[in-house]
Amino acid sequence: MDQNLIESTRQNSGFSLKSEIFDWIEIICFSVIAVILIFTFAFRSADVDGTSMYPTLNHSDKVLLVNTSVYKASAGDIVVVTQPTTVGNPIIKRIIATEGQTIDIDFEKGDVYIDGILIEEDYISELTTLKPHNAVEFPFTVSKGHVFVMGDNRNASTDSRDAGVGEIDTRYILGKAILRFYPFDAIKPLV
């Protein structure tokens, strides 16, 4: 009888180990699939190319984006745009105005107005004094389904002020930047 008990225990422990390994493999597979789905439909990452968003973002920073399927564009958001422009593809800029809003810039004082109200811009590198040689005409009213974007480093940014970029069709917004996750010593939320 003792022999039968020992044999039964061996068989059960082998079955238990196989079951546990199968459970771990199943958990890992479901986790990988969940991460892939989340990053396919809800989040993405993007690299910053250039200095147009300084001091908020620097060249080679990496940011985490919320996809537009779960996000609606609003003023103040930092977004990645894939709309073809003279600058290239993609670009990362801050939304300054949304559809129906009128933007005006006093390039002598460096002031930016939305619907006649001076906006507070504590995130910019310097005042907006550079008027592009190919500038859109100000005041400028943003069309339906579009946004007006500018870089935080205003005098070193080619953005919606330039007719080569112009207003951005919201269908070309890849997502909203919510977190700078690289470099690791400078991780910070962007909301």
N, C-alpha and C positions, 0 to 999 in steps of 0.2 A: 503493500500500500504506500509506503513511503516513496518507493521508486516511481509510482504513478503520479504522486503529488509533485515530485521534483520535475518530472517530464512535463507535466501540465504547466508548472510555473515557468519553465524554460520557453515553452511555446507562447505563453501569454506575454512574457517580457519581450520576446522577439516581435510579436504582433504590436505591442505597445510602442516599441521604438520605431517601427515602420509607420505606424499611425501618426506619431509625433513628427517625424520627418515630413510626411505628406502634408500635415497641417501647416508646418513652417513654409514649405514650398508654395502651398496655396495662399498663405498670407502675403508672401513676398510677391507672387504674381499679381494678386489683386491690388497691392500697393503700387506696383510699377504701372499697371493699367490706369489706376486712379490719378497718379501724378501726370501721366501722359495726357489724359483727358483734361485735367485741370489746366495744364500749360498749353494745350491746343485751343481750348474754348474760353478760358478765363484770363490767363496770364501769358505774357511773353517777356523776353528781355531784349534790350537794344544797347548798342554802343554809341557813345557820344563822339562825334567826329568834328573837331574844331573847337574854337573858343567863343562862339557866339552866345553861349548860355552862361559864361563866366559872370559873376562869381558863384552862381548856384550850382553849375556843373562845369567840369573841366574836361579837356580832351582826354579820351580813353576811359572815362568813367563808364560804368555799366549800370543800367537802370532796369527796374522791374516795371512792366506795364500792365494795366488792366485793359483787356481787349474792349473794343467799342461795342461788342455784343452785350456787355454788362455795364456800359458807361455812356453818359450823355455829356457832350462837350459844354463847358461853361468857362467864363472868364476867370483867368488866374491859373488855369490848369496848364501843366507842361505836357505837351503831346508830341508823339512821333508821327510825322506826315510822310506818306508815300506818293503824294501827288507829283507828277513830273514838273520840274521847274528848271530854271537856268542854273540853279545851284547844284542840282543833282538829286539823287534819291538815296535814302530818305533824309529828312531834316528833323531836328528837334527844336521846338520853339514854345513860347508861352502864348496862350490865347489871351488877347487883349480885348476883343469885342466879338459878339456873336450876332447872328442874323437880326437884321432890323436896327442894330445900333449904329450910330454915326461916330466915327473917330476923327479927331482933328488934332494936329500937332503944331505947336508953336516952336519951330526949329531954332529961333533966336533965344528963347528962354529955356527950351528943352522940355516944355510941359506937354503932357498928353491928356486930351479931354475925350470922354465918352459921353455922348448926348449932352454936351455942354458942361459937364462936371469934371473938374481936374481929378485925376485918379492918383492915389497914393501908391508909389512904387518903391518900396524899401528894398526890393530884391535886385535892382539894376546896378550895373557897374558905374555908370555915369549918365548924366542927363541926355535926352534924345536930341542932339544938335546936328547930327549928320542927315542931310536930305539926299537920298540917292539921286544920281543924275537921270535915272529912268523912273522917277517916282510916280506913284499913282496920284491922282488929283485929290487934294484935301480941301474941305472935309469929305470923307469917304463913308458911304452907307453900305454896310455889309449885306450882301444878297441873301435871300432865303436859302437855307441849307449850307451856308458857308460860315467861316470864322476868319478873323483877322489876327495874325500871329506876328510876334516880334521876339527877337532874342533879348536876353537880359543884358548882354554886352552890346548895347544899342548901336554904338558907333563902329562896331566891328561885326555887324550882323547883316546878312542879306535876307530879308524877310518880306512880309506882305506890303511894306512901304514901297518896295521895288516892283515895278510892273512885270518883271521876269518871274516873280513868285506870285504876287497878287493875293487875293483872298483865297482861302483854302476850302475846297469842297469837303464837307464833313465825312463823305464816303471814303475819303483818302486818309482819314485819321486812323492809324494803326492801333493806337491806345494812349492812355493817360499814364505818365510816369508817376509812380507812387513811392518808389524807394530807390535811392542810390545804394547798390549793394557791393560795388567795387570802385575804388580800392577799399579793402576790408577795414583799414584804420579810419575811413571817412564815411562809414555807413550812416545814412540819415534818411528819414521820411521826407517826401516831397509834397505832402498834402497840406 
